[in-house]
């Protein structure tokens, strides 16, 4: 078995709370306390695990794989993945090192790519309804570290997902609820709880109000997270082009950097460009143009003397 100290060391370095090493010590899995993971199957070349965000919610299933270099042994893995897909209807996909490339563009250097070497893998993907999840980064994920020009580069690591948008959507609704409707209901609940606390400020009523507010904040954070992810995806595809999306984003950023209103020294709210600019100028004029008058010099006695009277006399 893998050295427990070694895997625990990496768990701490990566900042996770739990870890697992498969029976062949080739697959390591780390996860945080935000997720509940159970090892359903532990095989030589793959680990099947259900993942959920809390106990009792519907999980989704992922197979983590590390395929053998030997083609015959890899065929055994393809059969095992087919078997899992046949009885596990909510099998989302597989991720890991498959030790095989699918096309000529995924290999550079070494012997030329032969499609015959990939036919069994292709058949497995087709049978299980798995498709490639695109990613950003280097075109290749492995090299043999030889000196150029003898270096061999290949893409061996994949995330293959099943066409399960409806399944993932159902899981998301069960795990998190409708992230757009729930806040509306919570807002109404908070309003009624606010009124209830006024008439009955008991610890129990205040606790219900605090829980509702915390849940409301959680949904707002989920909404913000999803919107940010969508914006990033759209920026990757359209952000560098001279598109309407690009100009909307730039305009929004300028709006965020623009000061719409400001309060003066008398706590009056000044709005509009003229009011904001005038208040700002007056503030800095007073700050830097005021005469500095020191009336109490006793505080200087607290400063340790480093230049003696003799030093002063000598300098003159």
Protein Blocks (a to p, Z undefined) as FASTA:
>chain_A
ZZfklmmmmmmmnopabdcddfkopaccdddfkbccddfbdcfkbccddddfbehiacdd
dddddddfblklmmmmmmmmmmmmmmmmklnbdcdjehiafbfklpgehjdddfklmmmm
mmmmmmnopacdddeddfbfbdehiacfkbccddfbdcddddfkkmmmmmmmmmnopakl
mmmmmmmmmmmmmmmmmmmmcfklmmmmmmmmmmmmmmmmmmmmmmmmmmmmmmmmmmmp
ccfklmmmmmmmmmmmpcfbdcdfkopacedjklmmmmmmmmmmmmmmpccddfblmlmm
mpccfbdfklmmmmZZ
